[in-house]
Amino acid sequence: MTQKEKTIYGCILKHQPICDKCISNKLGYKHNQNANTFCRKLRDDKYIIRTDKKICPLCNGKKYLNIIEK
């Protein structure tokens, strides 16, 4: 896992469930795509689950949510 993936994983762990936009906001990224790319990689590596579109508890937007895989 790269340092950026570890940072995003830590943010998800602290705030789950959380959408890519909220991860980007919390970590100071300019574009949601920065979080999205790494979240999809974490999903592919089986570190997290990305849900179907649901309401994010942080921003109230209907988005894919990231949750740590147990």
N, C-alpha and C positions, 0 to 999 in steps of 0.2 A: 504494500500500500504506500503510495507516495505521500509526501507531507501535506499536499493540498487535499488529498482524499482523507487523510487523518483529521485535518481541520474540519472538513465538511461532515465527516462521520461524528466527530465530537459535538458539532452544532446540532445534528439530528438527534443524537443521544440526549442532549440537554433539553431540547424543545419538541420532541416528537409528539404527535405527528406534525410535520412541517412541510410546506410546499417549497419549491425551488426559489420563488420570488422572496419568501421570507428568509431563506438561507442566504440569498444574495444580499438582502438588506442587512441582516445581522453581521455578516462578514465584510461588508463594505464593497462588494463587487458592483461594478457599473451595470453589468448585463446579467439577466437571469440565465442566459445560456451558459455562463461560467459554471453555475451550480448544476444546471441540468446535465451537462456533459459528464461531470464527475459523479452525479447521482446515478446516472444510467450505468456507468462503469462499476460503481459499488453494487448495484443491483445484479449486474452480470456476474460479478465475483461472489455473489450470494452473501454480502454483508448487510444489505438492506432489502426491504420490500417497497415497491412503488405501487400504491393502491390505484384503483380506478378513480375517476374524478369525484372528489368529496369536498365538503366545506373545510377549509383550513381554519383551525381554531385561533390562529394569530391574526390573519387578515380578512377572514370571512369570505374569501374568494373560493369559487368552485374549481379546484385544481387537483393534479396528481399529488398525493402526499407520500412522504418518505418516512419509513418506520424501520427501526433496527430489527433485523431478523433474529429470532430467538432460537 
